[in-house]
Structure formats: C-alpha cells, structure tokens
Amino acid sequence: MNLDAPGEVLQRRPTGLAEFDRALGGGLVPGSAILMGGDPGIGKSTLLLQAAARIARTGAECVYVSGEEAAAQVRLRAARLGLADAPIKLAAATSVRDILTTLNRMEPPALLVIDSIQTMYSDTIEGAPGTVSQVRGCAFELIRYAKETGAALVLVGHVTKDGSIAGPRVLEHMVDVVMSFEGERSHQYRILRAIKNRFGAVDEIGVFAMAGDGLEEVANPSMLFLSGREVPIAGSSVFPALEGTRPVLVEVQALIVRLQSGATPRRAVVGWDSGRLAMLLAVLESRCGLNFSSAEVYLNVAGGYRLTDPAADLAVAAALVSALADKALPTHSVWFGEVSLAGEIRPVAHAGLRLREAAKLGFNQGFGPASTAADTNKNSTLSQGFSYQGFNQLPNLVDRVMASA
C-alpha cells in the first residue's frame, strides 16, 4: 500500500475545450475515471477525439483505444475534423489484457480514452463482451490502472432506450465522474452535463454546436434558444433558465386551439413535464377563472431544450394566458417564478443572476416573484433601463397579461 505525501495536491489538466472543462469542474484530474454516455451519433467520439488532439498538441501523451472502429477509420475521422497532425496514439483493440500490457510498456498517458467499455472483454471472465460481468470486470481493471499511474481515464458507455447508461449501475459507483452528452440529432446544439462529479459541481453544463468540422463551443448558449424576432407574437415568453452558474435564456411557446365539437381536447408538450402542465392549467382554471377545458393546448420549448427548473412555471403561465387572450407579452421581457397550487408565486434561487443575463442580452423588463423586487432595486447593474415587476399571486399576473397592448 502506497501512502501519498501529506499536502500533495493534484493539478487539473485543461482539455483545451473551455466548455468541456466547465462541465468537468475545471479540467481533467490525474488518475480520475470518467464515464461518458449519450445516444448513438450524438458526438461522444468526436468530442473526445477533439479533446485528445488538443491535449496531445501541448506535448502530453494521449492514447485513444477504439473497440468499434479500425485505427485507419479513426484517422480518417480525425482528418475530416482537421486533427490529422495531432500526435495521438491510436489503437483498435478489445482485449483489456492486451491494452494494459501495451500501456505498461510506455509512459502513463495524460489521457486514456476507451471507446467503448461495452466492446471490451477480459479472458479471465466468462461471458461475451457487453455482459454485466465483462463490463464490470473490464472497467475495474482499467480504473485500477488509472489510479495507479495517474492517467485520466474516459470510458465511453452505450445508453438504453430511455437514455440511461447501459450496463450495471455499479459502474457509475466505480467511476469518479459520470457525464451525459445530450441533444437531438435533428438540432444543432449539444449539452454536456455532469451527473456525478467527485471533484466538482454537478450542475454545470458545457454547450456545443455540431458543425461540418466537428463540435464548436458555444460561449453564449442563449442565442441558440431565442427566435431573434423583433416583433412579439401572442403565446411566446422568454424564461431565464439556470444551469449551474450559467443562465440560459429560453423561449417558451404556447398555442391554444378552441374546439367547436365535444371532442376531448388534446394536450401536447415538448421540452417540459406534461404533469406540471396539467397542474398549471388546473391552477389557472381554479384560481384565475380561465377556461382551458374546451381548448387544445400545445406547449413547446424552442430549440429542443428541455426545462426541469420549477422557476419556469411563470413563463409557461404567461405564454398560456397570452395565447388564450391572443395578446403578445411586453417586448424584451423575461418571466420566472414557481407557482404553487394555491396560486402563489414563490421565490426562486439566483434571481439576480437570471436578470443580469437578461439585461446583458438587451432585455429591459423582468416579471417574477414580489420578494425579488427589493433585491433587484439594490442591484446597480440593473438600475439603468431595466425595470422589474413582482407578483405575489397568479391572478395579478393574469390581469397584467390581459392588459398588455
């Protein structure tokens, strides 16, 4: 058993991709094991190849082992991404014994990528590659190598139909960081999210856009999820979502269709929880006297973004009331706040951060919980040209929307 010297501090290694480093918590920790999952074709291999190339160009050793492609095929993809000159050591192998034997003959790399863990096998374990015992055993041997040598290990994992990482759940307990690479292949953006992180926060995200020459970092993700239109339309509101310490402005769109017959009205939701929409519609009917029971309700979060923040309640309610009244909300305004079953508008975390991001992007009005108004008035960064109106009850907000010009 080796004991570390007292006070020994590990230095993080930047990947060269600021968005990747943000999601990791500041960069790669030597000896850490990272499990990255995502849908097929989402860009996991592309992202890791780009990160490995940037690290290798700094003079550090990087090893990329593919169990799904031949080395020549990986080189072809690297050439398409403009990374052909990067001194990455490539290998096509599936035997963990062969991989570790080769690695033990060389200096430990700064980064070791295994793409993917489900294709690896160990001849000391019974079962075909991808079985529970093989995945667990192979991951254990690779993680032990990373801990002993100080190499940062990234394991690419397949995902099931519901989006969770395939294989035994113990795999997520064995690694230090679990990351999810999310997004719709029909949309340009990709979000790298840390689900578990022993060395940093789990609420930070990295945002990328898929381009012809690989993944590009998105420094201002709000521009991806806003329409950019100058003329406001009914049923559209802007919500300042919060991902970790990063505010992201998202457009919420609602459409109300009145039914003439006695058919059962439809509720369709994209990008938000359908159960929360049903609850919000019930509150609007019960507490505000609005009638949605004879109308079809369609709700969409623009850009393929998925909202989980409860602060989105107020933005959704404003969009629904705006669509019902066929009146556009005030231009360049943002809406946020949690709505209770009693129709109260509850305060949310980091309201000042949300408003500062809105003001930075040219918005001049904010609507939300009344308790936020006092803090906002004290904030000097919002005092020039930015106004905030707070509400305690949802009926007050409905009256405000109905009175909009």
C-alpha positions as CSV (number, residue, x, y, z in Angstrom):
1,M,0.0,0.0,0.0
2,N,1.4,3.4,-1.0
3,L,0.7,6.5,1.1
4,D,0.6,9.9,-0.6
5,A,2.8,12.5,0.9
6,P,1.0,15.0,3.2
7,G,-0.2,18.1,1.4
8,E,0.2,16.6,-2.1
9,V,-2.2,18.5,-4.5
10,L,-3.2,17.2,-7.9
11,Q,-3.2,19.8,-10.7
12,R,-6.1,19.7,-13.1
13,R,-5.2,19.4,-16.8
14,P,-7.2,21.6,-19.2
15,T,-8.6,19.8,-22.2
16,G,-8.3,22.9,-24.4
17,L,-12.1,23.0,-24.7
18,A,-13.5,25.5,-22.3
19,E,-17.0,24.1,-22.3
20,F,-15.6,20.6,-21.6
21,D,-13.5,22.0,-18.7
22,R,-16.6,23.8,-17.3
23,A,-18.6,20.6,-17.2
24,L,-15.7,18.8,-15.6
25,G,-15.3,21.4,-12.9
26,G,-12.1,22.9,-14.3
27,G,-10.3,20.2,-16.3
28,L,-9.1,16.6,-16.0
29,V,-8.0,15.3,-12.6
30,P,-5.0,13.0,-12.9
31,G,-6.0,9.4,-12.0
32,S,-9.7,10.1,-12.4
33,A,-12.1,7.8,-14.1
34,I,-14.9,9.4,-16.3
35,L,-17.9,7.6,-17.7
36,M,-19.5,9.4,-20.7
37,G,-22.8,8.3,-22.1
38,G,-25.0,9.6,-24.9
39,D,-27.2,8.5,-27.8
40,P,-25.6,6.9,-30.8
41,G,-24.3,9.6,-33.3
42,I,-24.6,12.4,-30.7
43,G,-20.9,13.2,-30.9
44,K,-19.2,11.5,-28.0
45,S,-16.3,10.1,-30.0
46,T,-15.9,13.4,-31.9
47,L,-15.7,15.4,-28.6
48,L,-13.2,13.1,-27.1
49,L,-11.1,13.0,-30.2
50,Q,-11.0,16.8,-30.3
51,A,-10.1,17.0,-26.6
52,A,-7.3,14.3,-27.0
53,A,-5.9,16.2,-30.0
54,R,-5.7,19.5,-28.1
55,I,-4.0,17.8,-25.1
56,A,-1.6,15.9,-27.4
57,R,-0.6,19.2,-29.2
58,T,0.6,20.5,-25.8
59,G,3.2,17.7,-25.7
60,A,1.3,15.4,-23.4
61,E,0.8,11.7,-24.2
62,C,-2.8,10.7,-25.3
63,V,-4.0,7.2,-26.1
64,Y,-7.3,6.6,-27.9
65,V,-8.4,2.9,-28.0
66,S,-11.4,2.1,-30.2
67,G,-13.2,-1.2,-29.9
68,E,-15.7,-0.2,-32.6
69,E,-13.6,1.2,-35.4
70,A,-10.3,0.3,-37.0
71,A,-7.4,2.7,-36.4
72,A,-7.5,3.7,-40.0
73,Q,-11.1,4.7,-39.7
74,V,-10.4,6.8,-36.6
75,R,-7.6,8.5,-38.6
76,L,-10.0,9.2,-41.4
77,R,-12.4,10.8,-39.0
78,A,-9.6,12.8,-37.4
79,A,-8.5,14.1,-40.9
80,R,-12.1,15.2,-41.5
81,L,-12.0,17.1,-38.3
82,G,-8.7,18.8,-39.1
83,L,-6.8,16.8,-36.5
84,A,-4.6,14.6,-38.7
85,D,-1.4,16.3,-37.4
86,A,-2.2,15.7,-33.7
87,P,0.2,13.2,-32.2
88,I,-2.4,10.9,-30.7
89,K,-1.6,7.2,-30.2
90,L,-4.4,5.2,-31.8
91,A,-5.2,1.6,-31.3
92,A,-8.1,-0.8,-32.3
93,A,-8.4,-3.4,-29.6
94,T,-10.9,-5.1,-27.4
95,S,-8.8,-7.2,-25.1
96,V,-8.2,-5.5,-21.8
97,R,-5.1,-7.7,-21.2
98,D,-3.5,-6.6,-24.5
99,I,-4.4,-2.9,-23.8
100,L,-2.9,-2.9,-20.3
101,T,0.2,-4.9,-21.4
102,T,0.9,-2.3,-24.1
103,L,0.3,0.6,-21.7
104,N,2.6,-0.8,-19.1
105,R,5.5,-0.7,-21.6
106,M,5.2,3.0,-22.1
107,E,5.0,6.2,-20.0
108,P,1.5,6.6,-18.5
109,P,-0.6,8.9,-20.8
110,A,-2.2,12.1,-19.6
111,L,-5.4,10.9,-21.2
112,L,-6.7,7.4,-22.0
113,V,-9.9,7.1,-23.9
114,I,-11.7,3.7,-24.2
115,D,-14.4,3.8,-26.9
116,S,-16.5,1.9,-25.7
117,I,-16.5,-0.1,-22.5
118,Q,-19.2,-2.4,-23.8
119,T,-16.9,-3.7,-26.5
120,M,-14.1,-4.6,-24.1
121,Y,-13.5,-8.1,-22.8
122,S,-11.2,-9.9,-20.3
123,D,-10.2,-13.5,-20.9
124,T,-10.3,-14.1,-17.1
125,I,-14.0,-13.5,-17.0
126,E,-16.7,-15.7,-18.6
127,G,-19.3,-14.2,-20.9
128,A,-19.4,-12.2,-24.1
129,P,-18.4,-8.6,-24.4
130,G,-21.1,-6.3,-23.1
131,T,-22.4,-8.6,-20.4
132,V,-22.7,-7.4,-16.9
133,S,-19.7,-9.4,-15.6
134,Q,-17.5,-8.4,-18.5
135,V,-18.3,-4.7,-18.3
136,R,-17.8,-4.6,-14.6
137,G,-14.5,-6.6,-14.7
138,C,-13.0,-4.7,-17.6
139,A,-13.9,-1.3,-16.0
140,F,-12.4,-2.4,-12.7
141,E,-9.0,-3.3,-14.4
142,L,-8.9,0.0,-16.4
143,I,-9.8,2.1,-13.4
144,R,-7.2,0.4,-11.3
145,Y,-4.6,1.2,-14.0
146,A,-5.7,4.9,-14.0
147,K,-5.5,5.2,-10.2
148,E,-2.0,3.6,-10.0
149,T,-0.5,5.6,-12.9
150,G,-2.2,8.9,-12.7
151,A,-3.7,8.7,-16.2
152,A,-7.1,10.4,-16.7
153,L,-9.4,7.6,-18.0
154,V,-12.5,8.3,-20.1
155,L,-14.9,5.3,-20.7
156,V,-17.5,5.8,-23.4
157,G,-20.7,4.0,-22.5
158,H,-23.7,2.9,-24.6
159,V,-27.1,4.1,-23.4
160,T,-30.5,2.3,-23.3
161,K,-33.7,3.5,-25.0
162,D,-34.6,5.7,-22.0
163,G,-31.2,7.4,-22.1
164,S,-29.6,5.9,-19.1
165,I,-26.1,4.3,-19.4
166,A,-26.3,0.6,-20.3
167,G,-24.7,-2.0,-18.1
168,P,-24.6,-2.5,-14.3
169,R,-25.3,0.5,-12.1
170,V,-22.2,-0.4,-10.1
171,L,-20.3,1.1,-13.0
172,E,-21.5,4.5,-12.1
173,H,-20.4,4.0,-8.5
174,M,-16.9,2.9,-9.6
175,V,-16.0,6.0,-11.6
176,D,-15.4,9.5,-10.3
177,V,-17.4,11.4,-12.9
178,V,-20.5,10.4,-14.9
179,M,-21.3,12.7,-17.8
180,S,-24.2,12.7,-20.2
181,F,-23.9,14.1,-23.7
182,E,-27.4,15.2,-24.7
183,G,-29.2,16.8,-27.6
184,E,-31.4,15.9,-30.6
185,R,-29.6,14.9,-33.8
186,S,-32.1,17.0,-35.7
187,H,-30.9,20.1,-33.7
188,Q,-27.6,21.7,-33.9
189,Y,-26.8,22.1,-30.2
190,R,-25.3,19.5,-27.8
191,I,-25.2,19.8,-24.0
192,L,-22.5,18.1,-21.9
193,R,-23.8,17.6,-18.4
194,A,-22.1,16.1,-15.3
195,I,-24.5,13.8,-13.4
196,K,-21.9,12.8,-10.8
197,N,-18.6,14.5,-10.1
198,R,-16.4,13.8,-7.1
199,F,-14.2,16.8,-8.0
200,G,-16.6,19.5,-8.8
201,A,-20.2,20.6,-9.1
202,V,-22.8,18.5,-10.8
203,D,-25.0,21.4,-12.1
204,E,-22.6,22.9,-14.6
205,I,-23.0,22.3,-18.3
206,G,-21.0,22.7,-21.5
207,V,-22.7,23.7,-24.7
208,F,-21.5,22.7,-28.2
209,A,-22.9,23.1,-31.7
210,M,-22.3,20.4,-34.3
211,A,-20.7,21.8,-37.4
212,G,-19.1,20.3,-40.5
213,D,-15.7,20.2,-39.0
214,G,-16.7,18.8,-35.6
215,L,-18.1,20.3,-32.4
216,E,-17.8,24.0,-31.8
217,E,-18.0,25.6,-28.4
218,V,-21.0,27.9,-27.8
219,A,-19.9,30.8,-25.5
220,N,-23.4,32.4,-25.4
221,P,-26.0,29.5,-25.5
222,S,-28.9,31.8,-25.0
223,M,-28.7,32.8,-28.7
224,L,-29.4,29.1,-29.7
225,F,-32.8,29.1,-27.9
226,L,-34.2,32.5,-28.8
227,S,-36.0,33.2,-32.0
228,G,-34.3,36.6,-32.6
229,R,-37.6,38.1,-33.9
230,E,-38.2,41.8,-33.2
231,V,-42.0,41.7,-33.5
232,P,-43.6,39.9,-30.5
233,I,-46.3,37.4,-31.0
234,A,-49.0,36.0,-28.8
235,G,-48.2,32.8,-26.8
236,S,-44.4,33.5,-26.6
237,S,-42.4,34.2,-23.4
238,V,-38.8,34.2,-22.5
239,F,-37.5,32.3,-19.5
240,P,-34.1,32.8,-17.9
241,A,-33.2,29.2,-17.1
242,L,-30.2,28.4,-14.8
243,E,-27.8,25.6,-15.5
244,G,-25.3,25.6,-12.6
245,T,-23.9,29.1,-12.6
246,R,-24.8,29.7,-16.2
247,P,-28.1,31.5,-17.1
248,V,-29.6,30.4,-20.4
249,L,-32.5,32.3,-22.0
250,V,-35.1,30.0,-23.5
251,E,-38.2,30.8,-25.5
252,V,-41.4,29.1,-24.4
253,Q,-44.2,28.9,-27.0
254,A,-47.9,28.1,-26.4
255,L,-50.8,27.6,-28.8
256,I,-54.4,27.4,-27.8
257,V,-57.0,26.0,-30.3
258,R,-60.7,26.3,-29.4
259,L,-62.8,23.2,-30.2
260,Q,-66.2,23.6,-31.7
261,S,-67.4,20.0,-31.0
262,G,-67.5,17.9,-27.9
263,A,-64.2,16.2,-28.7
264,T,-61.7,15.6,-25.9
265,P,-59.1,18.4,-26.0
266,R,-55.5,17.4,-26.6
267,R,-52.5,18.5,-24.5
268,A,-49.1,18.2,-26.2
269,V,-45.9,19.2,-24.6
270,V,-42.3,19.3,-26.0
271,G,-39.5,20.1,-23.7
272,W,-41.4,20.3,-20.4
273,D,-43.1,18.0,-17.9
274,S,-46.6,17.1,-19.1
275,G,-47.7,16.5,-15.5
276,R,-46.6,20.0,-14.5
277,L,-48.5,21.5,-17.4
278,A,-51.7,19.7,-16.3
279,M,-51.1,21.1,-12.7
280,L,-50.6,24.7,-14.1
281,L,-53.7,24.5,-16.2
282,A,-55.7,23.4,-13.2
283,V,-54.4,26.3,-11.1
284,L,-55.2,28.8,-13.9
285,E,-58.7,27.4,-14.2
286,S,-59.4,27.1,-10.4
287,R,-57.6,30.3,-9.1
288,C,-57.8,32.6,-12.1
289,G,-61.2,31.6,-13.7
290,L,-59.7,30.9,-17.1
291,N,-61.2,28.2,-19.3
292,F,-58.9,25.7,-20.9
293,S,-61.2,22.7,-20.7
294,S,-62.7,23.2,-24.1
295,A,-59.4,24.0,-25.9
296,E,-56.4,22.1,-27.1
297,V,-53.2,23.2,-25.5
298,Y,-49.8,22.9,-27.2
299,L,-46.6,23.9,-25.4
300,N,-43.1,23.9,-26.9
301,V,-39.6,24.9,-25.6
302,A,-37.8,26.3,-28.6
303,G,-34.6,24.8,-29.9
304,G,-35.1,21.3,-28.5
305,Y,-34.1,22.4,-25.0
306,R,-35.7,20.6,-22.0
307,L,-36.7,22.5,-18.9
308,T,-36.6,21.0,-15.5
309,D,-36.3,24.2,-13.5
310,P,-39.5,24.8,-11.4
311,A,-38.9,28.6,-12.0
312,A,-40.3,28.0,-15.5
313,D,-43.9,27.9,-14.1
314,L,-44.4,31.6,-14.5
315,A,-43.0,31.8,-18.0
316,V,-45.3,28.9,-19.1
317,A,-48.3,30.5,-17.4
318,A,-47.6,33.9,-19.1
319,A,-47.3,32.1,-22.5
320,L,-50.6,30.2,-22.0
321,V,-52.5,33.3,-20.9
322,S,-51.0,35.3,-23.8
323,A,-52.1,32.6,-26.3
324,L,-55.6,32.4,-24.7
325,A,-56.1,36.2,-24.9
326,D,-54.3,36.4,-28.3
327,K,-52.2,39.3,-26.9
328,A,-48.4,39.5,-27.1
329,L,-46.4,39.9,-23.9
330,P,-44.3,43.1,-23.4
331,T,-41.4,43.3,-25.8
332,H,-37.9,42.3,-24.5
333,S,-39.3,40.9,-21.2
334,V,-38.4,37.8,-19.2
335,W,-40.6,35.8,-16.8
336,F,-39.7,33.4,-14.0
337,G,-41.2,32.1,-10.7
338,E,-42.6,29.0,-9.2
339,V,-46.4,28.7,-9.0
340,S,-48.0,26.9,-6.0
341,L,-51.3,25.0,-6.0
342,A,-52.8,28.0,-4.1
343,G,-51.9,30.3,-7.0
344,E,-49.0,31.9,-5.1
345,I,-45.8,33.0,-7.0
346,R,-42.9,31.6,-4.9
347,P,-39.3,33.0,-5.0
348,V,-36.6,31.1,-6.9
349,A,-32.9,30.8,-6.5
350,H,-30.4,33.2,-8.2
351,A,-33.0,35.7,-9.4
352,G,-30.3,38.4,-9.7
353,L,-28.1,36.2,-11.9
354,R,-31.1,35.5,-14.2
355,L,-31.9,39.2,-14.5
356,R,-28.3,40.2,-15.1
357,E,-28.1,37.8,-18.0
358,A,-31.3,39.1,-19.5
359,A,-30.1,42.7,-19.2
360,K,-26.8,41.8,-20.8
361,L,-28.7,40.4,-23.8
362,G,-30.8,43.5,-24.3
363,F,-33.9,42.7,-22.3
364,N,-35.3,45.6,-20.3
365,Q,-38.2,44.1,-18.3
366,G,-38.5,41.4,-15.8
367,F,-41.5,39.8,-14.2
368,G,-41.4,37.4,-11.3
369,P,-41.9,36.9,-7.5
370,A,-42.6,40.1,-5.5
371,S,-39.9,39.1,-3.0
372,T,-37.2,39.6,-5.7
373,A,-38.1,43.3,-6.3
374,A,-36.3,44.6,-3.3
375,D,-33.1,42.8,-4.1
376,T,-33.4,43.9,-7.7
377,N,-33.7,47.6,-6.9
378,K,-30.5,47.3,-4.9
379,N,-28.6,45.8,-7.8
380,S,-26.8,48.6,-9.6
381,T,-26.2,46.6,-12.7
382,L,-30.0,46.5,-13.4
383,S,-30.8,50.1,-12.4
384,Q,-30.2,51.7,-15.8
385,G,-33.0,51.0,-18.2
386,F,-34.2,47.7,-16.6
387,S,-37.4,47.5,-14.7
388,Y,-38.8,44.7,-12.6
389,Q,-42.3,44.0,-11.6
390,G,-43.1,41.5,-8.8
391,F,-46.3,39.5,-8.2
392,N,-47.5,37.6,-5.1
393,Q,-50.5,35.9,-6.7
394,L,-51.0,34.4,-10.1
395,P,-54.3,36.2,-10.7
396,N,-52.4,39.5,-10.5
397,L,-50.1,38.3,-13.3
398,V,-53.1,37.2,-15.4
399,D,-54.6,40.7,-15.1
400,R,-51.2,42.2,-16.2
401,V,-51.0,39.9,-19.2
402,M,-54.7,40.5,-20.2
403,A,-54.0,44.3,-20.0
404,S,-51.0,44.0,-22.4
405,A,-51.2,46.1,-25.5
